[in-house]
């Protein structure tokens, strides 16, 4: 299956728009239109081109990780333990280590969060995309390290590569 440049090899079906709207209402945000379009057709898609690079300015090095998308799970199917359920928001709810207006929509193979970053415009619908490192903290603020990935969701999708494509630049 294809969605734009994504090569999808499995998903959990389609998402009812009411689940998306309920999520937006619960957190007081507007999700990007392209993200909604993806989810309406492919709930939590597993993709071949699942690798992303970013600049880790804290350690002055390039970071690379593979990502997975969270799922929209309705209340009847929610078991309370699913780590991939988008309703489980750890970043915006953590006043000590987290960030207000930052909401995860996926995770990395390392357990880091791939997030919508609404800090520049909390009422907008084209947030930046960032990665929040789950086990590293800024020495000054004490918060999880956060690194930008893309200016919006479309740019994020365009930056996704296969593992081989990312590794090719090191050959």
C-alpha positions in Angstrom: 0.0 0.0 0.0 1.1 3.5 -0.6 0.4 6.9 1.0 2.4 9.7 -0.7 6.0 8.5 -0.3 5.2 6.0 2.4 5.5 2.3 1.6 3.0 0.8 4.1 3.2 -3.0 4.7 0.5 -3.3 7.4 -1.9 -1.1 9.3 -4.8 -1.5 11.7 -7.5 -0.4 9.2 -9.2 2.9 9.0 -9.9 5.4 11.8 -13.3 6.8 12.4 -13.2 10.6 12.2 -15.0 10.8 15.6 -11.9 9.2 17.3 -9.7 11.9 15.8 -12.0 14.7 16.7 -12.4 13.4 20.3 -8.6 13.3 20.6 -8.4 16.9 19.3 -11.1 18.0 21.7 -9.5 16.2 24.7 -6.2 18.0 24.2 -7.4 21.2 22.7 -5.4 20.9 19.5 -6.0 20.7 15.8 -4.1 17.9 14.1 -2.5 18.5 10.7 -4.8 17.7 7.7 -2.2 15.4 6.1 -1.9 13.4 9.4 -5.7 13.1 9.6 -5.8 11.9 6.0 -3.1 9.3 6.8 -5.0 8.0 9.9 -8.4 7.9 8.2 -7.0 5.4 5.8 -4.2 3.7 7.7 -4.4 3.4 11.5 -0.9 3.0 13.0 0.8 2.1 9.7 4.0 0.1 9.7 6.1 1.6 7.0 9.2 0.5 5.1 10.8 3.9 5.0 10.6 4.4 8.8 14.0 6.0 9.5 14.6 9.7 10.3 17.6 11.7 11.0 17.9 14.8 13.2 20.6 17.1 14.6 21.3 16.4 18.3 22.6 19.8 19.3 23.1 18.8 22.9 25.8 16.2 21.9 26.7 18.0 18.6 26.0 14.9 16.4 23.5 13.5 14.0 20.9 11.3 15.4 19.0 8.6 13.6 16.1 6.4 14.6 13.3 4.3 13.2 9.8 5.3 14.0 6.3 3.7 14.5 3.0 5.5 14.5 0.6 5.4 17.5 -2.9 4.0 17.0 -6.3 5.6 17.6 -8.0 3.0 19.8 -11.6 3.4 20.8 -12.6 3.0 24.4 -14.2 -0.5 23.9 -10.9 -1.8 22.6 -8.5 0.1 24.9 -6.9 -2.4 27.3 -5.0 0.3 29.3 -1.6 -1.1 28.5 -1.2 -0.4 24.8 2.0 1.7 24.4 0.9 2.6 20.9 -2.4 4.2 21.9 -2.2 7.9 21.0 -4.3 8.7 24.1 -1.3 7.9 26.3 0.3 11.3 26.3 3.5 11.4 28.5 5.1 14.7 27.3 2.4 17.3 27.8 1.2 15.7 31.0 4.6 15.8 32.7 5.1 19.2 34.3 8.6 18.4 35.5 10.3 16.6 32.6 7.8 17.3 29.7 6.7 20.2 27.6 3.4 22.0 27.4 1.9 21.9 23.9 4.0 18.9 22.8 2.0 15.7 21.9 3.3 12.4 20.8 2.0 10.6 17.8 4.6 7.9 17.5 7.7 6.4 19.1 11.2 5.4 18.1 12.8 2.0 18.4 14.7 3.4 21.5 11.5 4.4 23.2 11.7 8.1 22.4 8.6 10.0 21.4 7.9 11.5 18.0 5.8 14.5 18.6 3.7 17.4 17.3 5.3 20.6 18.7 2.7 23.3 19.1 4.8 25.5 21.3 5.2 28.2 18.6 1.4 28.2 17.8 -0.8 26.3 20.3 -4.0 27.0 18.2 -2.5 26.2 14.8 -2.9 23.0 12.7 0.6 22.7 11.2 2.9 22.1 14.2 6.6 21.4 14.0 7.7 17.8 14.4 10.3 16.9 17.1 11.8 13.9 18.9 11.8 13.9 22.7 14.5 11.7 24.2 13.0 9.6 27.0 16.1 8.9 29.0 18.3 12.0 28.5 17.8 15.4 30.2 18.9 18.9 29.7 21.3 19.8 32.6 20.0 23.3 32.8 16.2 22.7 32.7 16.0 19.1 33.9 13.5 18.4 31.0 13.7 15.6 28.5 16.0 16.5 25.6 13.9 17.7 22.6 15.2 18.0 19.0 13.5 19.4 16.0 12.9 17.1 13.0 10.7 19.0 10.6 8.8 22.2 10.2 5.5 20.4 9.6 4.1 16.9 9.0 4.5 17.0 5.2 8.2 17.8 5.6 8.4 15.0 8.2 6.9 12.5 5.7 9.3 13.7 3.0 12.3 13.1 5.3 11.5 9.5 6.1 13.9 7.0 4.5 14.6 3.3 4.5 17.5 2.1 6.7 19.6 1.4 3.6 19.0 5.0 2.3 20.1 6.5 5.6 23.2 4.2 5.8 24.2 4.9 2.1 25.7 8.3 3.1 28.2 6.5 5.4 29.5 4.2 2.7 
